[in-house]
Amino acid sequence: MRFSSIVLALFLVGCQSQGGSIYRAPSQQNEVACLAGTATGAVVGGLVGSTIGAGRDRTLATAAGVGIGSVAGNQLSC
């Protein structure tokens, strides 16, 4: 359950990057950095949240950690 919460949050929160050619313009490089920061924040937040509580409280803390971490990572990298 915990892993699926983190994976779902990674898909729902963050910047979208566009695929295409090998060369990436500066704005596309920024989007990749933004996505990486968001994903890293979500993972770290989920790991920190998973250490809090037990049972359902742990699941809620993990979900909150993923959300807060992804927003923090997004703000720091974008």
Contacts in CASP RR format, 6 or more apart in sequence:
PFRMAT RR
TARGET T0000
AUTHOR 0000-0000-0000
METHOD contacts of the structure
MODEL  1
MRFSSIVLALFLVGCQSQGGSIYRAPSQQNEVACLAGTATGAVVGGLVGS
TIGAGRDRTLATAAGVGIGSVAGNQLSC
1 59 0 8 1.000
2 50 0 8 1.000
2 58 0 8 1.000
2 59 0 8 1.000
2 62 0 8 1.000
5 59 0 8 1.000
5 62 0 8 1.000
5 63 0 8 1.000
5 66 0 8 1.000
6 42 0 8 1.000
6 43 0 8 1.000
6 46 0 8 1.000
6 62 0 8 1.000
6 66 0 8 1.000
9 42 0 8 1.000
9 63 0 8 1.000
9 66 0 8 1.000
9 67 0 8 1.000
9 70 0 8 1.000
10 39 0 8 1.000
10 42 0 8 1.000
10 43 0 8 1.000
10 66 0 8 1.000
10 70 0 8 1.000
13 38 0 8 1.000
13 42 0 8 1.000
13 66 0 8 1.000
13 67 0 8 1.000
13 70 0 8 1.000
13 71 0 8 1.000
13 74 0 8 1.000
14 34 0 8 1.000
14 35 0 8 1.000
14 38 0 8 1.000
14 39 0 8 1.000
14 70 0 8 1.000
14 74 0 8 1.000
15 31 0 8 1.000
15 34 0 8 1.000
15 35 0 8 1.000
15 38 0 8 1.000
15 74 0 8 1.000
15 78 0 8 1.000
16 31 0 8 1.000
16 35 0 8 1.000
17 28 0 8 1.000
17 31 0 8 1.000
17 32 0 8 1.000
17 34 0 8 1.000
17 35 0 8 1.000
18 28 0 8 1.000
18 31 0 8 1.000
19 28 0 8 1.000
24 32 0 8 1.000
30 78 0 8 1.000
33 77 0 8 1.000
33 78 0 8 1.000
34 74 0 8 1.000
34 77 0 8 1.000
34 78 0 8 1.000
36 77 0 8 1.000
37 73 0 8 1.000
37 74 0 8 1.000
37 76 0 8 1.000
37 77 0 8 1.000
38 70 0 8 1.000
38 73 0 8 1.000
38 74 0 8 1.000
38 77 0 8 1.000
38 78 0 8 1.000
39 70 0 8 1.000
40 73 0 8 1.000
41 69 0 8 1.000
41 70 0 8 1.000
41 72 0 8 1.000
41 73 0 8 1.000
42 66 0 8 1.000
42 67 0 8 1.000
42 69 0 8 1.000
42 70 0 8 1.000
42 73 0 8 1.000
44 69 0 8 1.000
45 65 0 8 1.000
45 66 0 8 1.000
45 67 0 8 1.000
45 68 0 8 1.000
45 69 0 8 1.000
45 70 0 8 1.000
46 62 0 8 1.000
46 65 0 8 1.000
46 66 0 8 1.000
46 69 0 8 1.000
48 65 0 8 1.000
49 58 0 8 1.000
49 61 0 8 1.000
49 62 0 8 1.000
49 64 0 8 1.000
49 65 0 8 1.000
50 58 0 8 1.000
50 61 0 8 1.000
50 62 0 8 1.000
52 58 0 8 1.000
52 61 0 8 1.000
53 61 0 8 1.000
END
